[in-house]
Amino acid sequence: MSGMGPWLVANWKMNGRIGDLEAWSRIRLDQLNTGIGRVVVCPPALLLHPLATALADTGLELGAQDCHAQASGAYTGNVSAEQLAEAGAQMVIVGHSERRGPHRETDAVVREKATAALRARLEPIVCVGETLSEREGGLTKAVVAAQATGSLPLGCEQATIAYEPVWAIGSGRIPQADDIARAVAAIRDAVHTAGTALRVLYGGSVSAETISDLLRIEGVDGVLVGGAALSPEGLSGLLKAAPYGSKEPSSLDSVLGAA
Ligand code: PGA
């Protein structure tokens, strides 16, 4: 699977039913004339295994949402990274604001989960983002830089971070392009000093109307999409709206020599 071109990662959150999956099997990524390099669908854990079968001929990849730091044990209601990998996931989203907020996950907890993902040979997508009050207090760059360095696994050589302003998620509100570029640059600066090759996705109210402009922002290597990618039609609309070949391969692609 090529790593070239921007990524589109679809986060279903707690949506999707078994009966919905057949419709996903009819997507053919190569017929959608898209410049997107990887398209990853992240359903609830229960749907991973059946969706893996449904996606077999589509060109779409499978990811998961959240994992426990331990591989197994007495952790009622949790799922391990190893279990997600066995069910067919190649990636896992950790540190989403819907985990950091209501579940009180700290940077240290997110780092443990991201480290567990690597142990299970999953690619972690580590989410960071400021709240509205942090933004209004002028703290955006400091918050996202601290979350990024505090949440990534120690010593990792490559990583994916999703910059998701908490106030932009599900709200229909998106920061100005300059603001996104500045926050992404702050994340890149903070992580660069740790020597990690970084891919940065933007997330928060991405839609077919906005995806093209968002993917043109300096430093943005892809998008993490919730509501707009819950149906095959929604995903197809996003892919068709994405710019084709508009950006040079990111510096990460050359670092990794992806082909
Ligand atoms: P949204 O969600 O696209 O519905 O705003 C994005 C996310 O929370 O990952």
Residues whose N, C-alpha, C, O or C-beta is under 5 A from the ligand:
A	BS01	PGA	N11 A168 I169 G170 S171 G203 G204 S205 V206 L224 V225 G226 G227 A228
